Amino acid sequence: MFDQQVTIYNYHKAGQTESWNKTVLSGVAYRYVTEKTVASSGAIVMTPMLYITIPVEADADGKTYVDYVSYLGLSAEQAAAHWTINPKCNQEMAVCGVCDAEITAGYKISSLKKDYMKSGLICGLEDNTDEELLKHYRVVCR
């Protein structure tokens, strides 16, 4: 069941320097869907959604998970050795599979989302690590 991979791009700012640290997570499950809603004007709105389940034992290629509040306080060097899920900053992305792209001044989040259909901006996090069974994080992306 947890045989898929996702690439997480964590935003980090140290002083005036912005960077995105990339982490490939293996041993996860994702579901990519398009949700249809009707706006108050009557127009049909199609919203691509990505739901990711990340067990606590998922392989993060040697990186350690920290909560996003702690991640924000890390130095650039420390942040490179950790990963997180931050639904508040509107700067973090998830891409299904292993993604080789790097977010830079010339290749922004909007380009990444345009180039990879199964991707999304991280907008929700459910921490289920206090559960008895299947300790995991549930991530929602748009």
N, C-alpha and C positions, 0 to 999 in steps of 0.2 A: 504494500500500500504506500509506503513512504520511500519510493524509489526514484523520485524526481529531483531536479536541481533548480535553484533560483540564484540569481545574482542580485545582491543588495548593494545599493550605492548610498553610503552614509555621508551626510553633509557635516563638515567641520570648519569652524572659523577660528583662527588663532591670530589675534591682532587684526591686521587688514588682509590677511591671506585666507582665501577660501579654497577648500579642497573637498573632493569626494573620494572616500576610501571605499574600495570595491571588495566585497566578500562573496565568494561562491559557497552556497550552502547545499550540501548533499544529504539525501535521506529525508526529504520533505515531500509534501503533496500540495498541488495547486489545482485550482479550477478557474478557467477563464470563461466568462459568460457575458452576454449583452443583455442588460435589463431594459425593459420598455416601460416608460411611464408616460402619463398625459399631463402636460403643463396646464396651468389655470386658463391659458388662452385656447386650450383645446389641441394644441400641437403635440404630436407624438415625439418623445425624446428618447433616443437610444443611447444608453450609457454603458460603455465597456467596463467590466469589473473583473478584478483579479483577487481571488481568495487564496491565501497561503496558510497551510498548517505546518508549523516548525516544531518538531519535538525537541525537548531540551537536549537530547543526545545527538541531534543532527551534527554532521561533520562540518565545521566552519574553517577547515584548513588551518587548524592551530590557533585561530583567534578565539578570544574569550568574550562572551556576551556580557554587557553591562547595561543598566537601564539608561535611558536617554538623558536624564538629568546628570548622572555621573559622567556620561560621554562628553557632554558639553564642557565639562571642567578639565578634560584631559589635554595634555600638550599634543602637538601634531604627531610626535613620535609615538606617544602612548596610544593615541587614537588609531594609528595604523595597525596596532596589535589587538584591537577590539572591534566589536560590531554591536549594533543596537537597532532598535526600531523606534523611530521618532515620528509619530503622526501629527505633531504640532507645527513643525517648521516649514512644511510645504516645499521642501528641497530634497527629499529622499525618494529614491526610485527602487522598484523591483522589476526584474526582467526574468521571464521564464527561461530556464536553461542556463548554460554557461555563456556569458556575454563578454566579448573581448574589448568592447568599446570603453573608452575613458572619457569622463566628463571633464572638459577643459574650457578655457575662455572661448575657443573657437568651435567647440562641440558641446552645446548646452543640453539641459534636461529635455527641452522641447524637441531637439533633434533626436535624442535617444528614444523618446516616446513615439516619434514619427517613424523612425527606422525599425522599431521592434513592436509588432502588433500586440504580442502578449506581454505587455508591460503596463506599469501604472505608477502614479504618484501615491506614496504611502499616506493613507488618510485615517486609518483606524488600527488599533491594537487591543487585543483581548489577551490578558495574561492569565493563563490557566496552569501556572506552575505550582500552585498550592493544592491542586487536585490529588486525589489518591492514585488514580490511574491515568496514564497517557498525559503526563505533564508536557504542556506545549504552549506555544504562542500562536494566536490566530491573527493574521494580518489582512487588512482590507486595502485594496489599491483601486484608484480610478484613473 
